[in-house]
């Protein structure tokens, strides 16, 4: 279920970061550069968090990704200068890449591999629902409020919920405990 919130946040950011950066006064081309920064740094996050997953385990890696994402979302509430969306994009991109890298091995770590395919399908299905709903609800919230501030606050709350869910998650009996 945590993937619902992760995909909700990440896809909302990807869809709405360019309009938000434009609303902050960045030219369209520069605002599109913020989105490109998320994508570029995402690759770094995949490598770094993949290595972290091997060293500290999946659960700790996911917790780290949630903390990074949450810090970025809270910090972005106060962004008011042209460089700030790029700094946010670095933070968000790192977490984005990390999440996509560590979800699959973490599931195997916590639940074993006997039903890994079915479980991974369920996790990605719920994530896809969140990824589809997030941008729509974020856009609707913007339409009602005329600002992205509430959107980013909602995303931060969802990141907190996801963090708590991961912290509370315990390995299943019989799962091959990696850490």
Secondary structure, DSSP 4 states (H G I P E B T S, - for coil): -HHHHHHHHHHHHHHHHHHHHHHTT--HHHHHHHHHHHHHHHHHHHHHHHHHHHHH-HHHHHHHHHHHHHHHHHHHTT--STTHHHHHHHHHHHHHHHHHHHHHHHHHHHH-STTHHHHHHHHHHHHHHHHHHHHHHHHHHHHHHSSSHHHHHHHHHHHHHHHHHHHH--PPTTS----
